[in-house]
C-alpha cells in the first residue's frame, strides 16, 4: 500500500516539474516574440513576423519540454534505484 507521504512527494515533484515547464515556456515565448516582432520596426511584415514567431517557438519549445521532462524522469528513476539499492544493502547488514 502506498502511503500518503509518498503520494505527497510525487505530487510535489509533478507540481515542481509543471512550474519549471511553465516558466521555461514563458521565457521561450518572450524570446521568440522579441526577436520575431522586434524586426517589424525595420519593415518586416506582420505575416512574416508571425510565421517566424511560431517557427521559433516550435523549434525551441519542443526540445526544451522534451529535454527537461526526460532529464527529470531519468533523475528520479536513478534516485529511486539508488535508494532501493541502498535499502537492500542495509537490510543484509
Backbone bond lengths (Angstrom), bond angles and torsions (degrees), N, CA, C in turn:
res aa  C-N    CA-C-N  psi(-1)  N-CA   C-N-CA  omega(-1)  CA-C   N-CA-C  phi
1 X - - - 1.457 - - 1.531 109.01 -
2 X 1.290 114.62 136.79 1.460 120.86 -179.42 1.521 108.88 -86.43
3 X 1.331 115.74 129.23 1.455 120.06 -179.39 1.517 112.21 -80.90
4 X 1.313 114.52 163.77 1.467 120.58 179.34 1.525 111.17 -64.49
5 X 1.338 115.91 -29.85 1.464 119.24 -179.04 1.525 110.97 -64.98
6 X 1.335 117.06 -41.07 1.469 119.41 179.90 1.521 111.07 -71.95
7 X 1.323 117.92 -32.41 1.467 120.77 176.57 1.524 109.60 -65.84
8 X 1.335 116.77 -41.27 1.458 120.67 177.83 1.523 111.14 -63.52
9 X 1.343 117.18 -38.42 1.457 120.53 178.58 1.526 110.82 -64.21
10 X 1.327 116.82 -43.42 1.466 120.38 -179.72 1.524 110.41 -65.64
11 X 1.334 117.43 -43.77 1.461 120.41 178.89 1.528 111.28 -63.64
12 X 1.319 116.63 -39.05 1.460 120.55 177.97 1.530 110.35 -64.91
13 X 1.342 116.65 -40.25 1.451 121.26 178.61 1.532 111.19 -64.70
14 X 1.329 117.03 -45.31 1.463 121.46 179.58 1.523 110.72 -64.78
15 X 1.320 117.67 -42.77 1.458 121.30 178.57 1.529 111.09 -62.22
16 X 1.321 116.88 -42.60 1.459 120.71 177.05 1.524 111.82 -62.67
17 X 1.326 116.38 -39.89 1.458 120.46 178.06 1.522 111.41 -66.30
18 X 1.320 117.29 -39.20 1.461 120.68 177.39 1.531 111.37 -65.07
19 X 1.315 116.44 -39.72 1.468 120.35 178.83 1.528 110.29 -65.30
20 X 1.341 117.12 -42.81 1.459 120.64 177.99 1.524 110.28 -62.10
21 X 1.335 117.13 -43.95 1.468 120.61 177.98 1.521 111.22 -61.64
22 X 1.313 117.27 -44.33 1.457 121.32 -178.56 1.526 111.55 -62.57
23 X 1.325 116.42 -47.65 1.469 120.31 -179.52 1.530 110.36 -64.05
24 X 1.315 116.80 -42.82 1.456 119.98 178.68 1.518 112.16 -62.59
25 X 1.330 116.89 -42.88 1.463 120.13 179.04 1.521 111.97 -67.46
26 X 1.319 117.39 -34.29 1.465 119.88 176.04 1.534 110.62 -65.37
27 X 1.319 117.08 -42.68 1.467 120.14 178.32 1.528 111.17 -65.48
28 X 1.317 117.42 -39.25 1.463 120.91 177.42 1.527 110.16 -64.67
29 X 1.334 116.75 -40.63 1.460 120.27 178.57 1.523 111.28 -64.14
30 X 1.316 117.63 -42.87 1.468 120.76 176.90 1.528 111.37 -62.05
31 X 1.322 116.48 -42.19 1.462 121.35 177.71 1.530 110.48 -61.50
32 X 1.326 116.21 -48.11 1.467 120.37 -179.28 1.524 111.59 -63.00
33 X 1.320 116.42 -42.43 1.466 119.80 -179.51 1.526 111.07 -65.89
34 X 1.312 116.45 -41.23 1.464 119.92 -178.85 1.527 111.42 -61.93
35 X 1.330 115.99 -48.04 1.461 119.08 -176.25 1.523 113.22 -81.07
36 X 1.322 119.13 -20.88 1.462 120.46 179.01 1.522 111.69 -87.56
37 X 1.318 116.81 -48.33 1.462 120.23 -176.27 1.521 112.55 -87.20
38 X 1.321 117.76 -16.79 1.460 120.76 177.00 1.512 112.23 -66.52
39 X 1.323 116.32 -26.50 1.470 119.72 -179.75 1.523 111.89 -74.57
40 X 1.324 117.49 -10.71 1.466 119.91 178.00 1.531 110.81 -65.11
41 X 1.324 117.20 -22.59 1.465 121.00 176.81 1.531 110.23 -62.36
42 X 1.331 115.32 -33.22 1.464 120.50 -176.94 1.523 112.91 -94.33
43 X 1.332 118.16 12.77 1.454 121.15 172.61 1.509 116.70 102.18
44 X 1.339 118.59 8.90 1.465 120.29 176.79 1.521 108.10 -73.51
45 X 1.315 117.30 135.98 1.457 121.58 -178.55 1.527 111.24 -71.10
46 X 1.316 115.23 155.24 1.458 121.70 -177.54 1.521 111.51 -60.65
47 X 1.316 117.13 -42.07 1.465 120.44 -178.79 1.531 111.20 -61.32
48 X 1.300 116.01 -42.60 1.468 120.75 178.66 1.529 111.06 -66.85
49 X 1.328 115.74 -38.34 1.467 119.82 179.26 1.530 110.88 -66.61
50 X 1.324 117.32 -40.12 1.469 120.65 179.21 1.527 110.22 -66.10
51 X 1.338 116.76 -42.94 1.465 120.78 177.55 1.521 110.77 -60.50
52 X 1.311 116.21 -44.18 1.459 121.28 179.04 1.527 111.02 -64.60
53 X 1.339 116.55 -39.18 1.460 120.58 178.53 1.522 111.11 -60.32
54 X 1.330 117.41 -49.53 1.461 120.19 -176.88 1.521 112.10 -68.31
55 X 1.329 117.20 -36.98 1.466 118.16 178.26 1.526 110.65 -67.28
56 X 1.326 117.21 -41.50 1.462 120.45 176.84 1.524 111.20 -64.90
57 X 1.312 115.91 -39.23 1.471 120.99 179.38 1.529 110.58 -61.11
58 X 1.317 116.57 -47.53 1.466 119.68 -178.61 1.525 111.70 -69.72
59 X 1.317 116.94 -39.65 1.464 120.36 -177.33 1.531 111.54 -65.77
60 X 1.315 117.58 -33.41 1.469 119.99 -178.78 1.525 113.28 -96.12
61 X 1.327 118.38 -34.35 1.467 120.33 -174.06 1.524 112.45 -75.79
62 X 1.318 117.64 -40.27 1.465 119.50 -177.17 1.532 111.71 -64.14
63 X 1.328 119.97 -49.16 1.476 118.17 176.16 1.528 113.13 -62.69
64 X 1.342 116.61 -34.47 1.464 119.18 178.49 1.529 111.03 -61.72
65 X 1.323 116.35 -50.47 1.467 120.19 -177.87 1.529 111.01 -63.56
66 X 1.322 116.53 -45.17 1.464 119.77 179.33 1.525 110.47 -63.14
67 X 1.323 117.00 -46.51 1.455 120.71 -177.84 1.510 114.00 -64.44
68 X 1.319 117.08 -46.61 1.468 120.56 -178.75 1.525 111.06 -65.61
69 X 1.328 117.18 -44.98 1.453 119.68 -179.42 1.528 111.70 -67.37
70 X 1.318 117.21 -39.76 1.458 120.59 177.57 1.525 110.88 -64.44
71 X 1.323 116.67 -42.92 1.459 120.87 177.24 1.528 111.34 -61.28
72 X 1.325 117.30 -42.48 1.467 120.87 -179.97 1.528 111.32 -66.07
73 X 1.323 117.24 -41.33 1.466 120.68 -179.73 1.526 110.56 -67.25
74 X 1.327 117.59 -43.51 1.464 120.57 178.82 1.521 110.83 -63.97
75 X 1.321 117.25 -42.84 1.468 120.97 179.11 1.525 111.25 -62.44
76 X 1.327 116.72 -43.85 1.465 119.88 179.01 1.522 111.30 -65.37
77 X 1.318 116.90 -39.11 1.467 120.55 179.04 1.524 111.39 -64.96
78 X 1.333 117.10 -42.26 1.467 120.50 178.81 1.520 110.40 -65.05
79 X 1.334 116.98 -40.44 1.474 119.49 178.27 1.528 111.34 -63.44
80 X 1.324 117.33 -42.39 1.467 120.88 178.47 1.522 109.86 -63.08
81 X 1.341 116.85 -44.46 1.462 121.00 179.53 1.530 111.31 -61.42
82 X 1.348 116.73 -44.64 1.464 119.76 -179.89 1.525 111.51 -65.41
83 X 1.339 117.21 -39.57 1.468 119.82 178.72 1.520 111.18 -65.60
84 X 1.332 117.60 -40.53 1.472 120.09 178.41 1.519 110.51 -67.27
85 X 1.329 116.66 -39.65 1.454 120.87 178.79 1.529 110.50 -64.40
86 X 1.342 116.95 -42.11 1.461 121.94 179.17 1.528 110.47 -65.53
87 X 1.325 116.81 -40.90 1.458 120.75 178.53 1.530 111.36 -65.85
88 X 1.320 117.00 -36.51 1.460 121.16 178.70 1.514 110.60 -67.26
89 X 1.326 117.90 -42.59 1.468 121.97 178.54 1.513 109.96 -65.21
90 X 1.330 117.28 -42.17 1.475 120.56 -179.58 1.511 112.44 -67.99
91 X 1.322 118.26 -27.35 1.467 119.73 -179.58 1.515 111.57 -74.35
92 X 1.338 118.08 -22.98 1.442 121.17 178.54 1.518 112.62 -83.95
93 X 1.323 117.26 -17.13 1.472 121.51 -176.91 1.487 110.77 -80.66
